[in-house]
Amino acid sequence: MTDRLINIDNLCTDPENHTLHICELKKAGKTLEVEALQKNPTFICGNCAQKANAKGALCAPGPFHN
């Protein structure tokens, strides 16, 4: 987990699982994991606008409609 979101801008709604969020996976270079989490997106992050299949993959998830 990074201290960046927790201590400075507090934008992550699930800091305990932050290392599993798409933003952190992208920074870690885990392209295949990110692609799998974005195949059929139904949620969008209010912070970075990344889309995901499940809200647990995002810091600030909200519904996404195509």
C-alpha positions in Angstrom: 0.0 0.0 0.0 1.3 3.5 -0.8 1.2 6.3 1.8 0.6 8.8 -1.0 -3.2 8.4 -1.1 -3.7 7.7 2.6 -1.7 10.5 4.1 -1.8 13.3 1.5 -5.0 13.3 -0.5 -7.1 10.6 1.2 -8.9 9.7 -2.1 -8.9 5.9 -1.7 -12.1 4.5 -0.2 -10.5 1.1 0.5 -6.9 1.8 1.5 -6.4 -1.7 3.0 -6.6 -3.1 -0.5 -5.0 -0.2 -2.4 -2.2 -2.4 -3.7 -4.9 -4.3 -5.7 -6.3 -1.2 -7.4 -5.7 -0.6 -11.0 -3.7 2.6 -10.4 -1.2 0.7 -8.3 -1.1 -2.4 -10.6 -0.3 0.0 -13.5 2.5 1.6 -11.6 3.9 -1.9 -10.9 3.8 -2.8 -14.6 1.3 -5.5 -14.1 -0.3 -5.1 -17.6 -1.9 -8.6 -17.8 -3.7 -8.1 -14.4 -4.9 -4.7 -15.4 -6.3 -6.0 -18.7 -8.1 -8.8 -17.0 -9.7 -6.3 -14.6 -10.9 -4.1 -17.5 -12.5 -6.6 -19.9 -16.1 -5.8 -19.2 -16.1 -2.6 -17.1 -19.1 -1.7 -15.1 -17.4 0.7 -12.7 -15.3 3.9 -13.2 -12.9 5.6 -10.8 -13.9 9.1 -9.7 -10.2 9.9 -9.2 -8.5 8.7 -12.4 -11.3 7.6 -14.7 -10.0 4.0 -15.0 -12.7 1.5 -15.8 -13.0 -1.9 -14.1 -15.1 -5.1 -14.0 -15.5 -4.8 -10.2 -15.6 -1.8 -7.8 -12.9 -3.4 -5.6 -10.3 -2.7 -8.4 -10.7 1.1 -8.0 -10.0 3.7 -5.4 -13.3 5.7 -5.8 -15.7 3.5 -7.7 -18.9 4.6 -9.3 -21.2 3.1 -11.9 -20.1 3.1 -15.5 -22.5 2.9 -18.4 -21.4 2.5 -22.0 
